[in-house]
Amino acid sequence: MKSIRHFSWSRLWQGPTASGNPRKALATRFIRGNGIEIGALHNPLWTPPGARVTYVDRLTEDGLRSHYPELNDLPLVKVDVVDDGEKLTTFEPNSQDFIIANHFLEHTQDPIGTVRRHLEVLRPGGILYMAVPDKRFTFDKARPETDFAHVLRDHREGPEWSYDAHLREFASLVMGHSGDDLEAAVNGLNATNYSIHFHVWSETSFRDFLDRLVVDIGLSMKVVAFVANTPARAENISIIARVGADRA
């Protein structure tokens, strides 16, 4: 059986190295005040002077190094708060000026609920800075794109209905397993609660996801910037502002 860690997430996480990088330009324009970054690992977003960042992850640094041994030779940011980035139970509503969640949403099992909760934690006018991998340029390229009907069902019924299928798709189309090896890989991913990409988007499908969060779900948000940072960093970056109130 192949190790479930034979691939490296670091192929997707490349930090800003040049002054013209859109990540840095967007951070300069939109990030200010007090906020959090979820799942920064070894690649925290550069933030402008005066911005104060609390780093949040689901595990301590020791736990992260155990879960991602491929990152053991890289420096990780100090985890200030251990919390589930989907739920942010340790943060009060209307408490943050910004939330940075780069290469995080694809790991969530309920993307709609995650964005809804992030907006609740933001103050009115606060910024959700979110980069999501573009599947066309990553190890997810063979996987079908996640459509809105799927994430809507995850949100309404709970993600348990799709969990096993996600593991099988990942083990088959990303890890390359089949037959008995596929079953063993799925069991391994499940046993370790490994943080796979549950959902995958291209630029087109991710734009549709964001649009329908407003049109279909009525979330109190506005996309104020969108940058297709491809193929250089294989990601689409969205800057979302909390506005108004959610539709009942």
Sequence and secondary structure as in RCSB ss.txt:
>XXXX:A:sequence
MKSIRHFSWSRLWQGPTASGNPRKALATRFIRGNGIEIGALHNPLWTPPGARVTYVDRLTEDGLRSHYPELNDLP
LVKVDVVDDGEKLTTFEPNSQDFIIANHFLEHTQDPIGTVRRHLEVLRPGGILYMAVPDKRFTFDKARPETDFAH
VLRDHREGPEWSYDAHLREFASLVMGHSGDDLEAAVNGLNATNYSIHFHVWSETSFRDFLDRLVVDIGLSMKVVA
FVANTPARAENISIIARVGADRA
>XXXX:A:secstr
   TTSS GGGT     STT HHHHHHHHH  SEEEEES TT      TT EEEEEESS HHHHHHH GGGTTS 
     EE  TTT TTS TT EEEEE TT GGG S HHHHHHHHHHHEEEEEEEEEEEEBGGGSTTTTS    HHH
HHHHHHH THHHHHHHHHHHHHHTS   HHHHHHHHHHHHHTT       B HHHHHHHHHHHHHTS  SEEEEE
EEEETTTSSEEEEEEEE S    
